[in-house]
Amino acid sequence: MTGILNQPEGATPLTADELQGLKLPGITTHGELNEVEAVNIEQGLRWLDRRPRGFDLLTD
């Protein structure tokens, strides 16, 4: 993963409410969730960089 978010092994577990609705059932701690979210953000930024420069993302 990114290595930026160095959570200790066994970081704070997610509560039952936080676990409900997660699309990746293997995630059990905030540290694991942070890592997955960081990867997703990086992928989104790479996708955005591939868009044509004239591409207006925020139009109706």
CHARMM-style PDB file with segment names, atoms N, HN, CA, C and O in Angstrom:
ATOM      1  N   MET     1       0.837  -1.178   0.000  1.00  0.00      PROA
ATOM      2  CA  MET     1       0.000   0.000   0.000  1.00  0.00      PROA
ATOM      3  C   MET     1       0.884   1.244   0.000  1.00  0.00      PROA
ATOM      4  O   MET     1       2.028   1.191  -0.452  1.00  0.00      PROA
ATOM      5  N   THR     2       0.371   2.343   0.495  1.00  0.00      PROA
ATOM      6  HN  THR     2      -0.558   2.386   0.862  1.00  0.00      PROA
ATOM      7  CA  THR     2       1.094   3.594   0.368  1.00  0.00      PROA
ATOM      8  C   THR     2       2.246   3.742   1.342  1.00  0.00      PROA
ATOM      9  O   THR     2       3.259   4.358   1.012  1.00  0.00      PROA
ATOM     10  N   GLY     3       2.105   3.183   2.546  1.00  0.00      PROA
ATOM     11  HN  GLY     3       1.282   2.682   2.814  1.00  0.00      PROA
ATOM     12  CA  GLY     3       3.149   3.344   3.548  1.00  0.00      PROA
ATOM     13  C   GLY     3       3.065   4.667   4.280  1.00  0.00      PROA
ATOM     14  O   GLY     3       3.762   4.862   5.276  1.00  0.00      PROA
ATOM     15  N   ILE     4       2.231   5.579   3.813  1.00  0.00      PROA
ATOM     16  HN  ILE     4       1.665   5.421   3.004  1.00  0.00      PROA
ATOM     17  CA  ILE     4       2.100   6.898   4.435  1.00  0.00      PROA
ATOM     18  C   ILE     4       1.404   6.772   5.785  1.00  0.00      PROA
ATOM     19  O   ILE     4       1.767   7.455   6.742  1.00  0.00      PROA
ATOM     20  N   LEU     5       0.414   5.906   5.859  1.00  0.00      PROA
ATOM     21  HN  LEU     5       0.119   5.350   5.081  1.00  0.00      PROA
ATOM     22  CA  LEU     5      -0.396   5.762   7.057  1.00  0.00      PROA
ATOM     23  C   LEU     5       0.073   4.542   7.836  1.00  0.00      PROA
ATOM     24  O   LEU     5      -0.496   3.459   7.700  1.00  0.00      PROA
ATOM     25  N   ASN     6       1.090   4.711   8.637  1.00  0.00      PROA
ATOM     26  HN  ASN     6       1.551   5.591   8.748  1.00  0.00      PROA
ATOM     27  CA  ASN     6       1.666   3.586   9.365  1.00  0.00      PROA
ATOM     28  C   ASN     6       0.877   3.320  10.634  1.00  0.00      PROA
ATOM     29  O   ASN     6       1.174   3.879  11.690  1.00  0.00      PROA
ATOM     30  N   GLN     7      -0.126   2.467  10.528  1.00  0.00      PROA
ATOM     31  HN  GLN     7      -0.367   2.012   9.671  1.00  0.00      PROA
ATOM     32  CA  GLN     7      -0.925   2.070  11.677  1.00  0.00      PROA
ATOM     33  C   GLN     7      -0.301   0.836  12.299  1.00  0.00      PROA
ATOM     34  O   GLN     7       0.139  -0.064  11.583  1.00  0.00      PROA
ATOM     35  N   PRO     8      -0.257   0.783  13.613  1.00  0.00      PROA
ATOM     36  CA  PRO     8       0.288  -0.419  14.250  1.00  0.00      PROA
ATOM     37  C   PRO     8      -0.595  -1.624  13.982  1.00  0.00      PROA
ATOM     38  O   PRO     8      -1.799  -1.489  13.767  1.00  0.00      PROA
ATOM     39  N   GLU     9       0.009  -2.795  13.998  1.00  0.00      PROA
ATOM     40  HN  GLU     9       0.987  -2.904  14.173  1.00  0.00      PROA
ATOM     41  CA  GLU     9      -0.746  -4.037  13.842  1.00  0.00      PROA
ATOM     42  C   GLU     9      -1.809  -4.083  14.925  1.00  0.00      PROA
ATOM     43  O   GLU     9      -1.529  -3.808  16.092  1.00  0.00      PROA
ATOM     44  N   GLY    10      -3.034  -4.433  14.535  1.00  0.00      PROA
ATOM     45  HN  GLY    10      -3.261  -4.657  13.587  1.00  0.00      PROA
ATOM     46  CA  GLY    10      -4.129  -4.492  15.498  1.00  0.00      PROA
ATOM     47  C   GLY    10      -4.665  -3.127  15.857  1.00  0.00      PROA
ATOM     48  O   GLY    10      -5.158  -2.924  16.966  1.00  0.00      PROA
ATOM     49  N   ALA    11      -4.575  -2.178  14.923  1.00  0.00      PROA
ATOM     50  HN  ALA    11      -4.174  -2.342  14.021  1.00  0.00      PROA
ATOM     51  CA  ALA    11      -5.082  -0.826  15.173  1.00  0.00      PROA
ATOM     52  C   ALA    11      -6.550  -0.872  15.581  1.00  0.00      PROA
ATOM     53  O   ALA    11      -7.185  -1.925  15.521  1.00  0.00      PROA
ATOM     54  N   THR    12      -7.077   0.253  15.990  1.00  0.00      PROA
ATOM     55  HN  THR    12      -6.562   1.108  16.039  1.00  0.00      PROA
ATOM     56  CA  THR    12      -8.441   0.336  16.517  1.00  0.00      PROA
ATOM     57  C   THR    12      -9.439  -0.412  15.646  1.00  0.00      PROA
ATOM     58  O   THR    12      -9.590  -0.112  14.461  1.00  0.00      PROA
ATOM     59  N   PRO    13     -10.113  -1.381  16.235  1.00  0.00      PROA
ATOM     60  CA  PRO    13     -11.113  -2.129  15.459  1.00  0.00      PROA
ATOM     61  C   PRO    13     -12.287  -1.232  15.079  1.00  0.00      PROA
ATOM     62  O   PRO    13     -12.628  -0.291  15.795  1.00  0.00      PROA
ATOM     63  N   LEU    14     -12.892  -1.543  13.947  1.00  0.00      PROA
ATOM     64  HN  LEU    14     -12.615  -2.307  13.365  1.00  0.00      PROA
ATOM     65  CA  LEU    14     -14.097  -0.841  13.541  1.00  0.00      PROA
ATOM     66  C   LEU    14     -15.270  -1.355  14.371  1.00  0.00      PROA
ATOM     67  O   LEU    14     -15.307  -2.530  14.737  1.00  0.00      PROA
ATOM     68  N   THR    15     -16.220  -0.485  14.665  1.00  0.00      PROA
ATOM     69  HN  THR    15     -16.191   0.470  14.367  1.00  0.00      PROA
ATOM     70  CA  THR    15     -17.408  -0.901  15.406  1.00  0.00      PROA
ATOM     71  C   THR    15     -18.341  -1.659  14.464  1.00  0.00      PROA
ATOM     72  O   THR    15     -18.158  -1.645  13.247  1.00  0.00      PROA
ATOM     73  N   ALA    16     -19.335  -2.315  15.040  1.00  0.00      PROA
ATOM     74  HN  ALA    16     -19.483  -2.327  16.028  1.00  0.00      PROA
ATOM     75  CA  ALA    16     -20.311  -3.054  14.225  1.00  0.00      PROA
ATOM     76  C   ALA    16     -21.013  -2.117  13.245  1.00  0.00      PROA
ATOM     77  O   ALA    16     -21.268  -2.494  12.101  1.00  0.00      PROA
ATOM     78  N   ASP    17     -21.326  -0.898  13.686  1.00  0.00      PROA
ATOM     79  HN  ASP    17     -21.119  -0.591  14.615  1.00  0.00      PROA
ATOM     80  CA  ASP    17     -21.965   0.078  12.798  1.00  0.00      PROA
ATOM     81  C   ASP    17     -21.042   0.481  11.654  1.00  0.00      PROA
ATOM     82  O   ASP    17     -21.491   0.651  10.520  1.00  0.00      PROA
ATOM     83  N   GLU    18     -19.755   0.634  11.949  1.00  0.00      PROA
ATOM     84  HN  GLU    18     -19.390   0.496  12.870  1.00  0.00      PROA
ATOM     85  CA  GLU    18     -18.793   1.004  10.913  1.00  0.00      PROA
ATOM     86  C   GLU    18     -18.570  -0.131   9.919  1.00  0.00      PROA
ATOM     87  O   GLU    18     -18.347   0.117   8.734  1.00  0.00      PROA
ATOM     88  N   LEU    19     -18.630  -1.365  10.392  1.00  0.00      PROA
ATOM     89  HN  LEU    19     -18.811  -1.566  11.355  1.00  0.00      PROA
ATOM     90  CA  LEU    19     -18.431  -2.524   9.521  1.00  0.00      PROA
ATOM     91  C   LEU    19     -19.610  -2.749   8.585  1.00  0.00      PROA
ATOM     92  O   LEU    19     -19.447  -3.277   7.485  1.00  0.00      PROA
ATOM     93  N   GLN    20     -20.790  -2.348   9.022  1.00  0.00      PROA
ATOM     94  HN  GLN    20     -20.923  -1.919   9.916  1.00  0.00      PROA
ATOM     95  CA  GLN    20     -21.993  -2.561   8.219  1.00  0.00      PROA
ATOM     96  C   GLN    20     -21.901  -1.738   6.937  1.00  0.00      PROA
ATOM     97  O   GLN    20     -21.652  -0.533   6.977  1.00  0.00      PROA
ATOM     98  N   GLY    21     -22.099  -2.381   5.838  1.00  0.00      PROA
ATOM     99  HN  GLY    21     -22.301  -3.359   5.806  1.00  0.00      PROA
ATOM    100  CA  GLY    21     -22.082  -1.699   4.556  1.00  0.00      PROA
ATOM    101  C   GLY    21     -20.725  -1.631   3.871  1.00  0.00      PROA
ATOM    102  O   GLY    21     -20.643  -1.160   2.737  1.00  0.00      PROA
ATOM    103  N   LEU    22     -19.655  -2.087   4.523  1.00  0.00      PROA
ATOM    104  HN  LEU    22     -19.721  -2.469   5.445  1.00  0.00      PROA
ATOM    105  CA  LEU    22     -18.353  -2.102   3.859  1.00  0.00      PROA
ATOM    106  C   LEU    22     -18.394  -3.093   2.701  1.00  0.00      PROA
ATOM    107  O   LEU    22     -18.932  -4.191   2.836  1.00  0.00      PROA
ATOM    108  N   LYS    23     -17.827  -2.705   1.571  1.00  0.00      PROA
ATOM    109  HN  LYS    23     -17.390  -1.812   1.461  1.00  0.00      PROA
ATOM    110  CA  LYS    23     -17.826  -3.577   0.399  1.00  0.00      PROA
ATOM    111  C   LYS    23     -16.687  -4.594   0.442  1.00  0.00      PROA
ATOM    112  O   LYS    23     -16.700  -5.568  -0.311  1.00  0.00      PROA
ATOM    113  N   LEU    24     -15.714  -4.379   1.305  1.00  0.00      PROA
ATOM    114  HN  LEU    24     -15.703  -3.588   1.916  1.00  0.00      PROA
ATOM    115  CA  LEU    24     -14.582  -5.298   1.448  1.00  0.00      PROA
ATOM    116  C   LEU    24     -14.645  -5.924   2.837  1.00  0.00      PROA
ATOM    117  O   LEU    24     -14.206  -5.313   3.810  1.00  0.00      PROA
ATOM    118  N   PRO    25     -15.184  -7.131   2.938  1.00  0.00      PROA
ATOM    119  CA  PRO    25     -15.406  -7.737   4.253  1.00  0.00      PROA
ATOM    120  C   PRO    25     -14.134  -8.051   5.042  1.00  0.00      PROA
ATOM    121  O   PRO    25     -14.220  -8.270   6.251  1.00  0.00      PROA
ATOM    122  N   GLY    26     -12.979  -8.083   4.421  1.00  0.00      PROA
ATOM    123  HN  GLY    26     -12.909  -7.905   3.439  1.00  0.00      PROA
ATOM    124  CA  GLY    26     -11.742  -8.392   5.129  1.00  0.00      PROA
ATOM    125  C   GLY    26     -11.203  -7.241   5.961  1.00  0.00      PROA
ATOM    126  O   GLY    26     -10.252  -7.428   6.720  1.00  0.00      PROA
ATOM    127  N   ILE    27     -11.780  -6.069   5.839  1.00  0.00      PROA
ATOM    128  HN  ILE    27     -12.553  -5.917   5.222  1.00  0.00      PROA
ATOM    129  CA  ILE    27     -11.313  -4.900   6.589  1.00  0.00      PROA
ATOM    130  C   ILE    27     -11.909  -4.948   7.983  1.00  0.00      PROA
ATOM    131  O   ILE    27     -13.123  -5.056   8.150  1.00  0.00      PROA
ATOM    132  N   THR    28     -11.024  -4.864   9.001  1.00  0.00      PROA
ATOM    133  HN  THR    28     -10.037  -4.776   8.865  1.00  0.00      PROA
ATOM    134  CA  THR    28     -11.511  -4.929  10.376  1.00  0.00      PROA
ATOM    135  C   THR    28     -11.007  -3.786  11.253  1.00  0.00      PROA
ATOM    136  O   THR    28     -11.523  -3.588  12.353  1.00  0.00      PROA
ATOM    137  N   THR    29      -9.998  -3.021  10.784  1.00  0.00      PROA
ATOM    138  HN  THR    29      -9.579  -3.182   9.891  1.00  0.00      PROA
ATOM    139  CA  THR    29      -9.460  -1.924  11.600  1.00  0.00      PROA
ATOM    140  C   THR    29      -9.477  -0.627  10.819  1.00  0.00      PROA
ATOM    141  O   THR    29      -9.569  -0.620   9.591  1.00  0.00      PROA
ATOM    142  N   HSD    30      -9.386   0.477  11.559  1.00  0.00      PROA
ATOM    143  HN  HSD    30      -9.312   0.471  12.556  1.00  0.00      PROA
ATOM    144  CA  HSD    30      -9.320   1.789  10.917  1.00  0.00      PROA
ATOM    145  C   HSD    30      -8.069   1.901  10.044  1.00  0.00      PROA
ATOM    146  O   HSD    30      -8.106   2.525   8.984  1.00  0.00      PROA
ATOM    147  N   GLY    31      -6.974   1.304  10.482  1.00  0.00      PROA
ATOM    148  HN  GLY    31      -6.944   0.797  11.343  1.00  0.00      PROA
ATOM    149  CA  GLY    31      -5.739   1.353   9.701  1.00  0.00      PROA
ATOM    150  C   GLY    31      -5.902   0.688   8.345  1.00  0.00      PROA
ATOM    151  O   GLY    31      -5.454   1.222   7.330  1.00  0.00      PROA
ATOM    152  N   GLU    32      -6.544  -0.480   8.324  1.00  0.00      PROA
ATOM    153  HN  GLU    32      -6.908  -0.914   9.148  1.00  0.00      PROA
ATOM    154  CA  GLU    32      -6.785  -1.171   7.051  1.00  0.00      PROA
ATOM    155  C   GLU    32      -7.705  -0.351   6.157  1.00  0.00      PROA
ATOM    156  O   GLU    32      -7.477  -0.262   4.951  1.00  0.00      PROA
ATOM    157  N   LEU    33      -8.744   0.248   6.736  1.00  0.00      PROA
ATOM    158  HN  LEU    33      -8.930   0.175   7.716  1.00  0.00      PROA
ATOM    159  CA  LEU    33      -9.662   1.075   5.970  1.00  0.00      PROA
ATOM    160  C   LEU    33      -8.943   2.297   5.409  1.00  0.00      PROA
ATOM    161  O   LEU    33      -9.171   2.675   4.260  1.00  0.00      PROA
ATOM    162  N   ASN    34      -8.083   2.915   6.204  1.00  0.00      PROA
ATOM    163  HN  ASN    34      -7.898   2.608   7.138  1.00  0.00      PROA
ATOM    164  CA  ASN    34      -7.311   4.069   5.730  1.00  0.00      PROA
ATOM    165  C   ASN    34      -6.424   3.704   4.549  1.00  0.00      PROA
ATOM    166  O   ASN    34      -6.322   4.463   3.585  1.00  0.00      PROA
ATOM    167  N   GLU    35      -5.787   2.549   4.621  1.00  0.00      PROA
ATOM    168  HN  GLU    35      -5.870   1.932   5.404  1.00  0.00      PROA
ATOM    169  CA  GLU    35      -4.913   2.114   3.530  1.00  0.00      PROA
ATOM    170  C   GLU    35      -5.704   1.911   2.232  1.00  0.00      PROA
ATOM    171  O   GLU    35      -5.282   2.361   1.167  1.00  0.00      PROA
ATOM    172  N   VAL    36      -6.855   1.230   2.327  1.00  0.00      PROA
ATOM    173  HN  VAL    36      -7.198   0.865   3.193  1.00  0.00      PROA
ATOM    174  CA  VAL    36      -7.671   0.983   1.144  1.00  0.00      PROA
ATOM    175  C   VAL    36      -8.169   2.309   0.556  1.00  0.00      PROA
ATOM    176  O   VAL    36      -8.179   2.481  -0.663  1.00  0.00      PROA
ATOM    177  N   GLU    37      -8.580   3.240   1.416  1.00  0.00      PROA
ATOM    178  HN  GLU    37      -8.572   3.101   2.406  1.00  0.00      PROA
ATOM    179  CA  GLU    37      -9.048   4.532   0.938  1.00  0.00      PROA
ATOM    180  C   GLU    37      -7.923   5.319   0.271  1.00  0.00      PROA
ATOM    181  O   GLU    37      -8.152   5.988  -0.737  1.00  0.00      PROA
ATOM    182  N   ALA    38      -6.713   5.245   0.821  1.00  0.00      PROA
ATOM    183  HN  ALA    38      -6.528   4.702   1.640  1.00  0.00      PROA
ATOM    184  CA  ALA    38      -5.577   5.951   0.238  1.00  0.00      PROA
ATOM    185  C   ALA    38      -5.271   5.423  -1.162  1.00  0.00      PROA
ATOM    186  O   ALA    38      -4.996   6.204  -2.073  1.00  0.00      PROA
ATOM    187  N   VAL    39      -5.317   4.119  -1.335  1.00  0.00      PROA
ATOM    188  HN  VAL    39      -5.540   3.484  -0.595  1.00  0.00      PROA
ATOM    189  CA  VAL    39      -5.084   3.512  -2.654  1.00  0.00      PROA
ATOM    190  C   VAL    39      -6.167   3.979  -3.633  1.00  0.00      PROA
ATOM    191  O   VAL    39      -5.872   4.312  -4.781  1.00  0.00      PROA
ATOM    192  N   ASN    40      -7.410   4.002  -3.176  1.00  0.00      PROA
ATOM    193  HN  ASN    40      -7.650   3.731  -2.244  1.00  0.00      PROA
ATOM    194  CA  ASN    40      -8.514   4.439  -4.026  1.00  0.00      PROA
ATOM    195  C   ASN    40      -8.332   5.890  -4.461  1.00  0.00      PROA
ATOM    196  O   ASN    40      -8.581   6.222  -5.620  1.00  0.00      PROA
ATOM    197  N   ILE    41      -7.905   6.751  -3.557  1.00  0.00      PROA
ATOM    198  HN  ILE    41      -7.703   6.482  -2.615  1.00  0.00      PROA
ATOM    199  CA  ILE    41      -7.660   8.157  -3.891  1.00  0.00      PROA
ATOM    200  C   ILE    41      -6.533   8.270  -4.909  1.00  0.00      PROA
ATOM    201  O   ILE    41      -6.637   9.037  -5.866  1.00  0.00      PROA
ATOM    202  N   GLU    42      -5.455   7.512  -4.712  1.00  0.00      PROA
ATOM    203  HN  GLU    42      -5.371   6.888  -3.935  1.00  0.00      PROA
ATOM    204  CA  GLU    42      -4.333   7.535  -5.653  1.00  0.00      PROA
ATOM    205  C   GLU    42      -4.787   7.103  -7.045  1.00  0.00      PROA
ATOM    206  O   GLU    42      -4.398   7.712  -8.042  1.00  0.00      PROA
ATOM    207  N   GLN    43      -5.610   6.053  -7.118  1.00  0.00      PROA
ATOM    208  HN  GLN    43      -5.927   5.559  -6.309  1.00  0.00      PROA
ATOM    209  CA  GLN    43      -6.115   5.584  -8.408  1.00  0.00      PROA
ATOM    210  C   GLN    43      -6.995   6.642  -9.067  1.00  0.00      PROA
ATOM    211  O   GLN    43      -6.930   6.838 -10.280  1.00  0.00      PROA
ATOM    212  N   GLY    44      -7.811   7.319  -8.278  1.00  0.00      PROA
ATOM    213  HN  GLY    44      -7.864   7.160  -7.292  1.00  0.00      PROA
ATOM    214  CA  GLY    44      -8.664   8.384  -8.813  1.00  0.00      PROA
ATOM    215  C   GLY    44      -7.847   9.544  -9.349  1.00  0.00      PROA
ATOM    216  O   GLY    44      -8.191  10.117 -10.382  1.00  0.00      PROA
ATOM    217  N   LEU    45      -6.780   9.895  -8.667  1.00  0.00      PROA
ATOM    218  HN  LEU    45      -6.501   9.429  -7.827  1.00  0.00      PROA
ATOM    219  CA  LEU    45      -5.925  10.983  -9.138  1.00  0.00      PROA
ATOM    220  C   LEU    45      -5.201  10.606 -10.424  1.00  0.00      PROA
ATOM    221  O   LEU    45      -5.036  11.439 -11.316  1.00  0.00      PROA
ATOM    222  N   ARG    46      -4.764   9.339 -10.522  1.00  0.00      PROA
ATOM    223  HN  ARG    46      -4.897   8.662  -9.798  1.00  0.00      PROA
ATOM    224  CA  ARG    46      -4.127   8.888 -11.763  1.00  0.00      PROA
ATOM    225  C   ARG    46      -5.132   8.912 -12.913  1.00  0.00      PROA
ATOM    226  O   ARG    46      -4.785   9.306 -14.027  1.00  0.00      PROA
ATOM    227  N   TRP    47      -6.377   8.493 -12.657  1.00  0.00      PROA
ATOM    228  HN  TRP    47      -6.659   8.173 -11.753  1.00  0.00      PROA
ATOM    229  CA  TRP    47      -7.430   8.545 -13.682  1.00  0.00      PROA
ATOM    230  C   TRP    47      -7.648   9.987 -14.125  1.00  0.00      PROA
ATOM    231  O   TRP    47      -7.765  10.263 -15.319  1.00  0.00      PROA
ATOM    232  N   LEU    48      -7.702  10.893 -13.176  1.00  0.00      PROA
ATOM    233  HN  LEU    48      -7.607  10.668 -12.206  1.00  0.00      PROA
ATOM    234  CA  LEU    48      -7.928  12.299 -13.493  1.00  0.00      PROA
ATOM    235  C   LEU    48      -6.787  12.867 -14.333  1.00  0.00      PROA
ATOM    236  O   LEU    48      -7.024  13.676 -15.230  1.00  0.00      PROA
ATOM    237  N   ASP    49      -5.554  12.452 -14.052  1.00  0.00      PROA
ATOM    238  HN  ASP    49      -5.362  11.794 -13.324  1.00  0.00      PROA
ATOM    239  CA  ASP    49      -4.401  12.912 -14.831  1.00  0.00      PROA
ATOM    240  C   ASP    49      -4.457  12.436 -16.280  1.00  0.00      PROA
ATOM    241  O   ASP    49      -3.879  13.073 -17.160  1.00  0.00      PROA
ATOM    242  N   ARG    50      -5.144  11.324 -16.537  1.00  0.00      PROA
ATOM    243  HN  ARG    50      -5.613  10.807 -15.821  1.00  0.00      PROA
ATOM    244  CA  ARG    50      -5.234  10.799 -17.900  1.00  0.00      PROA
ATOM    245  C   ARG    50      -6.315  11.505 -18.722  1.00  0.00      PROA
ATOM    246  O   ARG    50      -6.371  11.334 -19.940  1.00  0.00      PROA
ATOM    247  N   ARG    51      -7.163  12.287 -18.078  1.00  0.00      PROA
ATOM    248  HN  ARG    51      -7.117  12.426 -17.089  1.00  0.00      PROA
ATOM    249  CA  ARG    51      -8.223  12.994 -18.796  1.00  0.00      PROA
ATOM    250  C   ARG    51      -7.613  14.078 -19.668  1.00  0.00      PROA
ATOM    251  O   ARG    51      -6.592  14.657 -19.297  1.00  0.00      PROA
ATOM    252  N   PRO    52      -8.213  14.368 -20.821  1.00  0.00      PROA
ATOM    253  CA  PRO    52      -7.717  15.463 -21.659  1.00  0.00      PROA
ATOM    254  C   PRO    52      -7.729  16.775 -20.877  1.00  0.00      PROA
ATOM    255  O   PRO    52      -8.605  17.002 -20.042  1.00  0.00      PROA
ATOM    256  N   ARG    53      -6.767  17.617 -21.151  1.00  0.00      PROA
ATOM    257  HN  ARG    53      -6.056  17.433 -21.829  1.00  0.00      PROA
ATOM    258  CA  ARG    53      -6.645  18.878 -20.396  1.00  0.00      PROA
ATOM    259  C   ARG    53      -7.875  19.769 -20.554  1.00  0.00      PROA
ATOM    260  O   ARG    53      -8.187  20.538 -19.644  1.00  0.00      PROA
ATOM    261  N   GLY    54      -8.570  19.689 -21.666  1.00  0.00      PROA
ATOM    262  HN  GLY    54      -8.316  19.065 -22.405  1.00  0.00      PROA
ATOM    263  CA  GLY    54      -9.759  20.498 -21.875  1.00  0.00      PROA
ATOM    264  C   GLY    54     -11.011  19.890 -21.262  1.00  0.00      PROA
ATOM    265  O   GLY    54     -12.091  20.475 -21.347  1.00  0.00      PROA
ATOM    266  N   PHE    55     -10.876  18.727 -20.649  1.00  0.00      PROA
ATOM    267  HN  PHE    55      -9.999  18.252 -20.581  1.00  0.00      PROA
ATOM    268  CA  PHE    55     -11.995  18.005 -20.056  1.00  0.00      PROA
ATOM    269  C   PHE    55     -12.479  18.753 -18.817  1.00  0.00      PROA
ATOM    270  O   PHE    55     -11.719  18.932 -17.865  1.00  0.00      PROA
ATOM    271  N   ASP    56     -13.754  19.198 -18.822  1.00  0.00      PROA
ATOM    272  HN  ASP    56     -14.371  19.053 -19.596  1.00  0.00      PROA
ATOM    273  CA  ASP    56     -14.304  19.924 -17.685  1.00  0.00      PROA
ATOM    274  C   ASP    56     -15.107  18.950 -16.836  1.00  0.00      PROA
ATOM    275  O   ASP    56     -16.232  18.591 -17.185  1.00  0.00      PROA
ATOM    276  N   LEU    57     -14.535  18.533 -15.743  1.00  0.00      PROA
ATOM    277  HN  LEU    57     -13.621  18.824 -15.460  1.00  0.00      PROA
ATOM    278  CA  LEU    57     -15.123  17.520 -14.875  1.00  0.00      PROA
ATOM    279  C   LEU    57     -16.409  17.997 -14.201  1.00  0.00      PROA
ATOM    280  O   LEU    57     -17.274  17.184 -13.875  1.00  0.00      PROA
ATOM    281  N   LEU    58     -16.539  19.292 -13.992  1.00  0.00      PROA
ATOM    282  HN  LEU    58     -15.836  19.953 -14.257  1.00  0.00      PROA
ATOM    283  CA  LEU    58     -17.641  19.801 -13.165  1.00  0.00      PROA
ATOM    284  C   LEU    58     -18.758  20.457 -13.960  1.00  0.00      PROA
ATOM    285  O   LEU    58     -19.461  21.311 -13.420  1.00  0.00      PROA
ATOM    286  N   THR    59     -18.947  20.094 -15.214  1.00  0.00      PROA
ATOM    287  HN  THR    59     -18.375  19.401 -15.653  1.00  0.00      PROA
ATOM    288  CA  THR    59     -20.053  20.661 -15.970  1.00  0.00      PROA
ATOM    289  C   THR    59     -21.336  19.882 -15.678  1.00  0.00      PROA
ATOM    290  O   THR    59     -21.288  18.751 -15.193  1.00  0.00      PROA
ATOM    291  N   ASP    60     -22.467  20.491 -15.975  1.00  0.00      PROA
ATOM    292  HN  ASP    60     -22.505  21.409 -16.369  1.00  0.00      PROA
ATOM    293  CA  ASP    60     -23.750  19.802 -15.819  1.00  0.00      PROA
ATOM    294  C   ASP    60     -23.851  18.750 -16.868  1.00  0.00      PROA
ATOM    295  OT1 ASP    60     -24.853  18.037 -16.933  1.00  0.00      PROA
TER     296      ASP     60
END
